[in-house]
Amino acid sequence: MRRHVLAAAFGLACGLGAAQAQQAQEPITLRGMGSFHVGGKLVEISGRPVKDVVFTPGGTPARVDPNGTYQTGQMYVQYFLPQNEKGSVPLLLWHGGGMTGVNYETTPDGRQGWLEFFLRKGWSVYNSDAVERGRSSWAMYPDVIPGEPLFLTTANPFERFRIGAGAGSYDSDPAKRKYLPGSQFPAEGYDNFVKQIVPRWTSTDQMIIDAYIAEVDKVCPCVISFHSQSGQFGFKVAQARPDKVKALIAVEPAGIGDPAKVAALKDIPVLMVFGDYIEQDARWPTIRKTATDFGDKITAAGGSVDVVNLPAIGITGNSHMLMMDKNNLAVAQLIQDWLAKKGLTK
């Protein structure tokens, strides 16, 4: 496995060139767009008390019986299909824990996100909200989902996502927040970023994998780009459907696939991308090593894995949220160049 890939190998431009800047102003022509839900199952609930509920202040009470059949575990997917398609297959975007597909839309400070970037490059883009998040809806717990959801404070991502300088770096006063030196995360967008955070469970992994497999069965062959918590989902779904996945882009994966099934990935090229400040973080050296060790196993099984540590190729200051950082389009261009090199563009 190649640990560091030189920028020249991808023809990387570390800024948005004049041609790209002009392209960003041109209209986007679509041949179609829409959304759908996939996956899920019916679950029976019983033994709950019947209640009279007033849905609107001053309204007439309605009898609500919570016992019965529920649709659970479904996932929402939104898609955009460019008129001039240049990706050889669709691109699927999968977000991380406590997040939704909005991660890939407009950045928290109002710049172009990865969804628009890849759409402008001619990719059909499918952006999803994982099970139990965003427009995928919830299910009752603990009846359907064991345990209870986890909620993040406004300080948690700042101190855990390598935006701020560790524990105690967050302050409710934006002027007093301590960012990592040279941080590319847009300070003016942080308060908007935390508005994206949604509750998450640690007990829905299999439900999420099942829904992603349903998406792959409906949409693919495809390329899958996944971030953070979706590390295990991306690799495991590709192991379950190796004939339908043409490439994997693991953006700071916080989980891996099944080590016993690495041979299923031998014909699927993998790109792993990691940002900055990892060595000085308490958790991320181990998380990265777990991912790259898994990459070594794929390589040993005959696969192809490229690992890009962005500071090693001169791209510095990236947080865990690379798709939102000020240089997010430089990172996206690196991915685009890699996909082209792998023959996945027309």
Summary of the structure (lengths in Angstrom):
residues: 346
radius of gyration: 20.9
end to end distance: 26.6
largest distance: 68.6
contacts: 1120
relative contact order: 0.17
helix: 32%
strand: 22%
